[in-house]
Amino acid sequence: MKRLFVFIALGIGVLTGCEDVIEVDVPSGDTRLIVDGLIRVDTTQIYVPLAIKVAETNSFFEEIPITSLESIILFYEEVIDGITYTTGSSSLAEVEPGSGIYVPDPTFDEDQRLTVSTLLARDWLFSLIIRHKGRRYIAQTKYVPTAAIDNLEQGTGTLFEGDETEVLVTFTDDPDADNFYLFDFGFNDYLATEDEFYQGQQFQFSYFYDQEFEPGREIEISIMGADRQFFNYMDLIIEQTEQSFGFFETPRATVRGNVFDITGLDNIDVLDNTDRPDAYPLGYFAIVQEFRDTLIIE
């Protein structure tokens, strides 16, 4: 059965459902590290496109300043019943000075790149360890696959002003799991959705851009996998972020991601910083499968 839903994008307003509560803090004047660690994996490629971008918070309406790290290493391990069986690592470096973008270090004797075949071979737990201005941070995630886009087509519907562009997106949900998805519609428009109402079904939804496009314009749309934590984070970020800000920059309210300050901690089994509520960076680290498709406007 195919089910049709409608999502409306005006600016970046998105209709999503989320029952989990996420703490939102009013921004303070403290400078915080920002980690943009969304890794989008095309499983038809040889290598995982590892690239972590870092910056620091700044006052509103000012340019977000790039920062440099003392070190950044990606560790990955397979843990079964509390026992670690296989480990690996990738050391990252800022190849282009001043860019704030860290990629596998090309100066190492051994190749620091992570292959897609290695990524898919085991159920890895990935740990990103960062040192910045004397502090130590960690973010952990697992690779999340996703469904492919079955079909993209231009619709004829309109909304309030009559100058919107409708896109119909169709994909098929995996019936064997509770799935979460993140759609990237370009133009800083994102949509987070879960399969609560369409589990195991082919699902079609209508998405509206708040503008008309010239005929022949190509629009690229992608679908990404997400776990519940990343879904909750993006759901709240989409609500809080205005068009003028990026998803890993300073929004109107401070949304906590999965990067934690572990400076001076011996036990990192519980990552929540609840005992140090003011010591936390911003941003998120996730490794997800992505499928892309292109629609040509008629």
N, C-alpha and C positions, 0 to 999 in steps of 0.2 A: 504494500500500500504506500502511495506517495502522499505526504501531508504538506500543506502549504501554510506558511506563516509569513508575516510581513514585519520587516525591521526598517526603521526610518533613521536616516543619518542626516541631521541638520547641524552643520559644523561637525562635531564628533559625538553628538548625542546618540546613545544606543539604548535600546530596550533589551535588558537581560534580567534573568532571575538568579538570585543568590540568597540562600538561607544562612550561610555562615557569617559570623560577625567578624569584621576586621577593624582593628584599632586605628583610628585616624587622629593624628596629632596636629595641633596648630603649629605652623612653621615658626621656628625661633631664629635668632640671629647667628647661631653657631654654624660654622662651616662644616659640611659633611662630605664624605667621599660618595660619589655617585658611580655605580657600576652598571654599565649596559652590557649584559652578558647573554643576550638572546642568540643562540646558535641555531640557524636554520639548516637542516640537513637534507640534501638531495641524494637519496640512496643510489641513484644511477651514477654518481660521481665516484672518484677514487678516494678523495680526501674529505674529511669533515672541515668545513670552513671556520676553524677556530679563530676568533677575533674578539677580544674584550676591550671595550672602550671605557675610559675612566675620565672623570671630571670632578669638580667640586661645586657645591652649592654657592650661590651668591645672592645678593639682594634682588628682589623682583625688578623686572624691566631692564636688567643688566645682562650682558652676554655671559653665558655659563663658561667659567674658566677651565681650560684643560689642565690636568695635573700629571705628575710622573710618579711611578711606583718604585719602591726599592727592590721588590721582586714579586713575581707572580708565577705560580706553578699549578698545573692541573694534574691531580692524582686520580687514578681510577683503579678500583678494586672490586673483586667479586667476593661477596660475603654470603655464606650459606650457613644458617643456624649459628650465627655468631662467629664463624670461623672464616678467616680470609684465605682464599685459595690462590688467587692470581692478582698481581698488581702491575701497574704501569704508570708512567708520568710523561708530561710534556712541559718543558720550560718555555715560557713566553717572553718576548722581548719587544720593545718599542723600536721597530725597524726604521720608521720615519720619525726622527726626533721632533718633539713638540706636537705630535699628532694625538697623543693619548690613546693610541690603538696598539694593543699588544697581540702579537701573533706568534706562532711557533718559531723559536729562535733559530735562524739559519746558520749561525756560527758554530753550533754544536757539531761534534764529530758524528754523532748519531742523529738520524732524521727525527726531529721532534714533532712532526706532523702525525695526526691521528687518522688512520685509514677508516673508511666506512666499513670495510669487512671486519676490522677489529671492533668497531662500535657495535655491530650487530651480532658478534660472536657470543657475547655473554651478557648477563644482566648486571651491568656495571653500576657501581655507585661512584659518581664523579664528585670530587672535592676540589674546589678552587681556593687556593691559599694565597692571600695577598698581604704584602707588607707595605705600609704607606705612612710616612711621617712618624715612624717609631711605633705604630700600632699594627696589630695583626688581625686579619679578617678571614672568615671562611664562608663559603656558600656550597651547598650540596644539592645534587639533583640526579635523576635518572633519565635516560633517553625515553621519550614518549613518541610512539608512532601515531599515524593518523590515517584517515580515509582520503581517497583521491576525490577530486571534483568530477562528478559524472557529466555535468553539462552547464554551460553558461549561455544565456541568451538575453537579448534586450527586450524588455517589456514595453508596453504602451501606456501603463498607468501613470497618473500624476497625483500630487497631494494638494497642499494648500495654495501654492502660488501658480501651479501649472507649468513651471519651467524646470521641474525635476527630471532626472533620468532614472528609469527603473531597470534593475538588473535582476534576473531570475537565476538563482544558484541552486543546483541540485547535487546532492551527494548521498551515499548510502552508509548508514551507521552500522558498526560492528555489533551484532547482537550478544556477543559473549562478554562484554565488559560495559561498565559505566564510563562513558566517554565525554570528554570536554574538548572544545575546539576554539581556536582563535583564527578569525579571518582578517586578512589585511587587504583593504580595498584601495590602497594608495591614498594620496592626498592627506595623510595622517588620520585616516578613517579606519577604525578597528571595530570588530564585533566579537564578543565572547559569548559562547552558547554551550549548553549541555544537552545531553540526549534524554532528559527525563521524560519528555512527551513524544519522542520519536525513536526510542531505542529499537535497534534492529530493523528499521524501516528506511526506505528511500525517502529523503526529506528535501522538500523544495521550499525556499523562502524568497521573498521579494525584498530587495534592498534598494533604497532610494538615495541617489546623490542629490544634493541641493543645487544642482546646476545642469544646464544643457551642454552637450559636447558637440563639436563639429563632426559631421560625417567623416568616417575614415579614422577617427581618433582611436588609438589602441589603449585599452585599459587592462592592466595586469592585476589579477586577483589571486590571492593565495590562501590556502587552508593549512593550519598548523595544529599539531597535537598539543595537548596541555593536560597536566594533572590537576587535581582539584585545587591545590594551593596556588598554582600559577593562574588558573582560571579566576579564582577569587581576587588575586592581586590585579589582574588585568581588568576585571569587571569594575573594581573600584577606581583604578587609574583612569579608565575611560570616562567615568562619571566626573572625576575631579580635574581632568586635564583640559585646558582650553587649547584652541587651535594654535596659538602662538608658542606653546611649549611642546617639547618632545616627551615621549613616554618615559624617559629616564632622566628628565631634567626636573626643575623645581616646580611642582604644581601648586595650586592654591592651598591645598592641605597636604601634609606629609604622609605618604602611604609607605608603610614598611614592607620591604620585600623579604628575600631569603638570604640576604648577606648580613652576617653577624660579626660584631666586634668580640674577639676572643683574647684580647691582650691580657696576659697574666693568668689565664685560665688553664688549669691542668686537665679538667674534665670537660670535653666538648660533646658528650653524648646527648645533652639536651641543649638545643640551640634556640633560644628565644630572647636572651638578654633581659628577662623579667627582673633579675636582681640588679640590673643597671639600666634603668629605663631611658637615660639620656645618652647612652653610648650605643649608637647604631648608625650605619651608613644608609644610603638609599640605593634603589635599583634592584635588579633581579638577574639570576643566573639560571638558564634553562637550555637544554639540548633537545630539540624537537624535530620531528620529520615535517617537511613542507612539500606540498604540491602546488604548482602554479599553472594558471591558465590565462589566456588572453582573449578579450572580447573586443571586436571591432565595431565601433558605433556606426549605425546606419542612418 
